[in-house]
């Protein structure tokens, strides 16, 4: 028979749980003996009682159908909300089957943003959170959350020449029973607002542990390179001296579009994030701020010059907020920078910013400070069962 239909004489119809002849379907019977003889059940009253066939004159019955939903993402790079590829209709429940979070942290990090390893991670999903109390203070993220991921193990490893610690957090449905029911069914589920918190009291978003390597107080050893510059503002060191200012003497100004700046470290580095502080002035000078660029990486400068590199990040249409400042310390004013987290990372000596557009100036590209960071990366995978209420014709 067609897979969308089942005969009432099918033995598998009268059993709790999954029906192998209705892939992905639940027959929704309660307290029924799966070994009972079919002949004692085939009455219209019995079939209607257990919602197997509709009342006379109707053409369909409702049945719950489960779908598998898997999400894999970098916590630092996840968009909010996360738009699902498929919108689920008439959602009855969402069950978290498995969750795993892996934190990769450099062992040699002397991070300015300290990295702590909590005993558990709070998983908040706005659409699925269990709101136990509307009066709960907003800081108590765990109480009104969807799930918790618990520390399981860690180990040290060498990855691309860099020593790092791998910390693993997990949650399983068998242990935690994380599920959200909707009664009546949720009309539509097409997005998830996902946040991970490292504690239960201050809603501290998972993150931290970043160590500046170049710029903003970075201490790694590197050589800096750039394309042709303005004759008066040509000192590469001004780009990484940890000073942001409205004074053009504190800028590196590239002449011509496209332009580039690049860093070659003495030893391979894993860059996981970078920040750019634009020119502080409003008006015409702010038009020199970069707008479109790529961050590329290679084993070393010679390899890049031969045409071999890896694309780590690409940005278009970027703009920078004007500010009034003279000789401010960049590392103390992180909120004045644009921040970019990398989902593609690796261990490289050479990092190259290929800048293809600014915000309107005909001749120049300039920045106040550029900083590169290493630090932990956060990889998360969530597996759900989404159960929806659907119509099923049964004969």
matplotlib code that plots the C-alpha trace (Angstrom):
import matplotlib.pyplot as plt

x = [0.0, 1.0, 3.2, 0.7, -2.0, -2.3, -4.9, -6.8, -5.9, -2.2, -1.0, 1.4, -1.3, -2.4, 0.7, 2.3, 5.2, 6.7, 4.8, 7.3, 4.7, 4.2, 7.8, 8.2, 4.7, 3.3, 0.0, -0.7, -2.4, -2.3, -2.5, -3.1, -1.7, 0.4, -0.3, -4.1, -5.9, -6.9, -10.3, -11.3, -10.5, -12.0, -15.1, -16.0, -16.3, -12.9, -11.2, -12.9, -12.0, -8.3, -8.4, -7.4, -10.2, -12.4, -16.0, -18.5, -18.3, -14.7, -11.8, -8.8, -7.4, -4.6, -1.4, 1.9, 4.9, 8.5, 11.2, 15.0, 16.6, 20.4, 22.3, 26.0, 27.6, 30.4, 29.0, 30.9, 29.6, 26.0, 23.4, 20.4, 17.9, 19.1, 16.8, 15.9, 15.9, 12.4, 9.5, 7.7, 3.9, 1.6, 4.4, 3.4, 6.8, 10.6, 12.9, 16.7, 18.2, 21.9, 23.9, 27.7, 29.8, 33.6, 35.8, 39.3, 41.6, 45.3, 47.4, 49.8, 47.1, 47.8, 44.4, 43.3, 39.7, 40.1, 38.8, 37.1, 36.0, 32.6, 31.1, 28.0, 26.8, 23.3, 21.5, 18.8, 16.5, 14.0, 11.3, 11.7, 12.6, 10.5, 9.3, 8.7, 8.2, 7.5, 8.9, 12.3, 15.1, 16.5, 20.0, 18.8, 19.3, 19.2, 15.8, 14.1, 16.3, 15.8, 18.7, 22.1, 25.3, 27.6, 31.3, 32.4, 36.1, 39.1, 42.5, 45.5, 46.4, 48.7, 46.9, 48.8, 51.8, 49.8, 49.2, 45.6, 43.2, 39.9, 37.0, 33.9, 30.3, 27.4, 23.7, 21.6, 17.9, 18.2, 19.8, 18.1, 14.7, 14.9, 11.6, 9.1, 5.5, 3.0, -0.7, -2.3, 0.2, 2.6, 1.4, 4.9, 8.5, 11.0, 13.8, 15.6, 17.3, 20.1, 22.4, 24.9, 25.7, 28.7, 26.9, 23.5, 23.5, 24.6, 23.6, 27.3, 27.4, 29.9, 33.1, 36.3, 39.9, 41.1, 44.7, 45.8, 48.7, 49.1, 47.6, 45.6, 48.5, 49.5, 52.9, 53.6, 56.6, 55.7, 56.8, 54.2, 53.7, 51.4, 50.6, 51.6, 50.9, 50.3, 53.7, 53.0, 51.2, 53.2, 54.3, 52.9, 53.5, 50.7, 48.3, 49.2, 50.4, 47.3, 46.3, 43.1, 42.8, 41.3, 44.8, 45.7, 49.4, 48.2, 46.9, 48.4, 46.9, 47.0, 47.0, 45.1, 42.2, 42.6, 45.2, 46.5, 48.1, 49.6, 51.3, 54.0, 54.5, 57.7, 55.8, 52.4, 49.4, 45.7, 43.7, 40.1, 39.0, 40.0, 39.0, 39.2, 39.0, 38.1, 39.0, 37.3, 36.2, 32.8, 32.5, 34.8, 37.7, 35.5, 35.0, 38.5, 37.4, 37.5, 34.2, 34.9, 37.8, 39.0, 41.2, 43.5, 46.1, 49.1, 51.9, 54.3, 54.7, 56.6, 53.7, 51.2, 53.3, 53.3, 49.5, 48.5, 46.4, 43.2, 40.3, 39.3, 36.8, 35.1, 33.2, 31.2, 29.3, 31.0, 30.8, 32.3, 30.8, 32.5, 34.0, 35.8, 39.1, 42.7, 45.3, 42.8, 44.1, 42.5, 42.5, 40.5, 37.9, 36.9, 33.3, 34.6, 35.9, 34.1, 34.6, 34.8, 34.8, 36.2, 34.5, 37.4, 40.6, 44.0, 47.6, 49.4, 52.4, 51.0, 47.8, 46.8, 44.0, 43.0, 40.9, 38.9, 36.7, 36.3, 33.3, 33.5, 36.9, 38.5, 42.1, 42.7, 42.1, 42.9, 42.3, 43.2, 44.0, 43.8, 44.2, 44.5, 43.6, 43.9, 41.9, 39.2, 36.8, 33.4, 31.8, 28.3, 26.0, 22.4, 20.1, 16.3, 13.2, 10.4, 7.0, 4.2, 0.5, -0.5, -3.5, -3.2, -5.8, -6.4, -8.4]
y = [0.0, 3.6, 4.6, 7.3, 4.8, 1.7, -1.0, -1.5, -5.2, -4.2, -5.8, -3.0, -0.4, -1.5, -0.9, 1.9, 3.8, 3.6, 1.8, 0.3, 0.5, 4.3, 5.6, 8.3, 7.9, 7.3, 5.5, 7.4, 4.5, 4.5, 1.5, -1.0, -4.5, -4.9, -8.6, -8.3, -10.1, -7.7, -9.3, -8.0, -4.4, -4.0, -2.1, 1.3, 2.4, 1.2, 2.7, 6.1, 6.0, 5.7, 8.2, 5.6, 6.5, 9.6, 9.8, 9.2, 11.8, 12.9, 12.1, 12.4, 11.9, 13.6, 11.9, 13.2, 13.0, 13.5, 15.2, 15.3, 18.8, 19.1, 22.4, 22.8, 26.2, 28.3, 30.0, 33.2, 33.4, 32.3, 34.8, 35.7, 34.5, 31.4, 30.9, 27.2, 25.8, 24.5, 26.0, 23.5, 23.9, 22.9, 21.9, 19.7, 19.3, 19.8, 17.4, 17.8, 14.4, 15.4, 18.5, 18.8, 21.9, 21.8, 24.7, 24.8, 27.0, 27.8, 26.5, 29.5, 32.1, 35.0, 36.3, 39.8, 38.6, 35.7, 32.3, 30.3, 26.7, 26.4, 23.1, 23.6, 25.7, 27.1, 26.7, 29.3, 29.1, 31.9, 29.9, 26.8, 28.1, 26.9, 30.0, 28.8, 32.2, 35.5, 37.3, 35.6, 38.1, 38.3, 37.3, 33.8, 32.4, 28.8, 28.8, 30.0, 28.1, 25.2, 22.9, 22.7, 21.2, 19.6, 19.3, 15.8, 15.8, 17.6, 16.8, 18.5, 18.2, 19.7, 21.2, 22.7, 23.4, 25.0, 23.4, 23.7, 22.3, 20.7, 21.0, 18.9, 19.6, 17.3, 16.8, 13.7, 13.3, 10.0, 12.0, 15.4, 14.9, 18.4, 18.8, 21.7, 20.9, 23.2, 22.9, 24.0, 23.2, 26.1, 27.5, 27.9, 27.4, 28.8, 30.3, 29.8, 32.5, 30.6, 31.8, 30.0, 31.3, 30.4, 31.0, 31.2, 34.6, 37.3, 36.0, 36.1, 35.1, 32.3, 33.7, 35.3, 34.1, 36.2, 37.2, 40.1, 39.1, 42.2, 45.6, 46.6, 45.7, 42.4, 41.0, 38.5, 39.2, 40.0, 42.0, 44.4, 45.2, 47.5, 48.9, 52.4, 55.0, 58.7, 60.4, 61.9, 59.1, 56.0, 54.4, 50.9, 51.0, 53.6, 50.9, 48.6, 51.0, 50.6, 54.3, 55.6, 59.3, 61.9, 63.1, 62.0, 61.7, 58.5, 56.8, 54.6, 56.0, 53.8, 55.6, 53.9, 51.4, 48.5, 48.4, 46.0, 45.6, 42.3, 40.6, 37.9, 36.3, 34.7, 31.5, 30.2, 31.7, 30.7, 33.9, 33.5, 37.2, 40.7, 44.2, 47.4, 51.0, 53.4, 57.1, 59.0, 62.0, 62.4, 64.1, 63.6, 62.0, 59.1, 58.2, 56.7, 53.9, 50.5, 49.1, 45.9, 43.5, 39.9, 38.4, 35.9, 33.6, 31.5, 29.4, 32.3, 35.4, 33.6, 31.1, 33.9, 35.8, 32.6, 32.8, 30.2, 31.3, 30.5, 32.8, 33.3, 36.1, 38.4, 41.6, 44.0, 47.2, 47.9, 51.3, 52.7, 54.9, 58.3, 59.2, 62.1, 60.9, 61.9, 59.3, 56.8, 53.3, 51.0, 47.9, 49.9, 51.0, 47.8, 49.0, 51.7, 49.0, 46.7, 43.1, 40.1, 36.5, 33.8, 30.6, 29.5, 29.2, 27.5, 27.9, 30.4, 32.8, 35.2, 37.2, 39.6, 42.1, 42.7, 46.0, 46.6, 49.5, 52.4, 54.5, 57.0, 58.7, 58.7, 58.2, 56.9, 54.1, 54.6, 53.0, 54.1, 50.6, 47.0, 44.1, 40.3, 37.8, 34.2, 32.4, 29.8, 28.8, 27.3, 24.6, 23.4, 20.7, 20.3, 17.4, 17.8, 15.8, 18.2, 16.6, 18.1, 17.4, 16.3, 14.8, 11.2, 9.2, 5.8, 2.9]
z = [0.0, -0.3, 2.6, 3.6, 4.4, 6.6, 6.7, 10.0, 9.9, 10.4, 13.7, 14.1, 14.3, 17.7, 19.7, 21.7, 20.3, 16.8, 14.1, 11.6, 8.8, 9.4, 9.3, 11.9, 13.3, 16.8, 17.1, 20.4, 22.2, 26.0, 28.3, 25.5, 25.5, 22.3, 22.2, 22.2, 19.4, 16.6, 16.2, 19.6, 18.6, 15.2, 16.2, 15.1, 18.7, 19.6, 16.5, 17.2, 20.9, 20.1, 17.2, 14.6, 12.3, 12.2, 13.1, 10.3, 7.5, 8.3, 6.1, 8.3, 11.8, 13.7, 14.6, 16.0, 13.7, 14.8, 12.8, 13.4, 13.8, 14.0, 14.5, 14.5, 15.0, 16.4, 19.6, 18.8, 15.3, 15.8, 14.5, 16.6, 15.8, 14.0, 11.0, 10.4, 6.9, 7.4, 9.3, 11.5, 11.8, 14.7, 17.0, 19.9, 21.6, 21.1, 22.8, 23.2, 22.3, 22.7, 23.2, 23.1, 23.6, 23.0, 24.1, 22.5, 24.6, 24.0, 26.9, 26.6, 26.8, 29.2, 28.4, 29.4, 29.3, 31.8, 30.7, 33.4, 33.0, 34.7, 36.0, 33.8, 30.9, 30.8, 27.4, 26.8, 23.8, 23.9, 22.0, 24.2, 27.7, 30.5, 32.3, 35.9, 37.4, 35.6, 38.7, 38.5, 38.3, 34.9, 36.2, 37.1, 33.6, 34.8, 36.4, 33.2, 30.7, 28.4, 29.4, 31.1, 29.7, 32.3, 32.3, 31.3, 30.6, 29.2, 27.7, 26.1, 22.5, 19.9, 16.9, 14.0, 16.2, 19.0, 22.4, 23.6, 26.2, 25.0, 27.4, 26.7, 28.0, 27.3, 27.9, 27.0, 27.1, 29.0, 31.9, 31.8, 30.1, 28.5, 26.6, 25.9, 25.4, 23.6, 24.4, 22.2, 19.5, 18.5, 15.2, 13.7, 14.7, 12.1, 14.2, 17.5, 19.7, 21.2, 24.0, 26.2, 29.7, 31.9, 35.2, 36.8, 38.4, 36.1, 32.6, 31.7, 28.0, 27.3, 26.1, 27.3, 27.4, 24.4, 24.3, 22.1, 19.8, 17.7, 18.5, 21.6, 23.8, 22.0, 22.9, 20.1, 17.8, 14.2, 11.1, 9.6, 5.9, 4.0, 0.6, -0.5, 2.2, 2.5, 2.6, 6.0, 7.7, 6.9, 10.2, 10.5, 14.2, 14.6, 13.6, 16.6, 19.3, 21.5, 21.0, 19.4, 18.7, 16.4, 15.6, 12.1, 13.2, 15.1, 11.9, 9.2, 6.0, 2.9, -0.5, -3.3, -3.4, -3.0, -0.2, 2.4, 5.8, 6.8, 9.8, 9.8, 13.2, 14.3, 15.2, 13.9, 15.6, 15.7, 15.3, 16.5, 16.6, 15.4, 16.2, 14.1, 15.5, 12.7, 12.4, 15.1, 13.2, 11.6, 8.2, 5.2, 7.1, 8.3, 4.6, 4.7, 7.1, 5.5, 4.2, 2.3, 3.0, 3.3, 5.9, 4.4, 5.9, 4.8, 6.2, 5.7, 3.6, 0.8, 0.5, 0.2, -2.3, -4.4, -4.6, -1.9, 1.0, 3.0, 3.2, 6.9, 6.8, 4.4, 5.2, 3.0, 3.8, 7.1, 8.9, 12.1, 14.8, 15.2, 18.5, 20.2, 21.6, 22.1, 23.1, 24.5, 25.3, 22.7, 25.0, 27.6, 25.0, 23.3, 22.8, 20.4, 18.0, 15.4, 16.5, 14.2, 15.4, 13.0, 12.3, 10.0, 12.0, 11.7, 12.6, 10.4, 10.5, 7.9, 8.1, 5.3, 5.2, 1.6, 1.6, -1.5, -0.5, 1.9, 2.9, 0.0, 0.0, -3.5, -2.4, 1.1, 3.5, 7.2, 10.6, 14.1, 15.5, 14.4, 16.8, 16.3, 19.1, 19.8, 22.4, 22.9, 20.2, 21.1, 18.9, 19.7, 18.3, 19.3, 18.2, 18.6, 17.9, 16.8, 17.1, 15.0, 14.8, 11.3, 9.6, 8.6, 6.5, 7.9, 6.4]

ax = plt.figure().add_subplot(projection="3d")
ax.plot(x, y, z, "-o")
ax.set_aspect("equal")
plt.show()
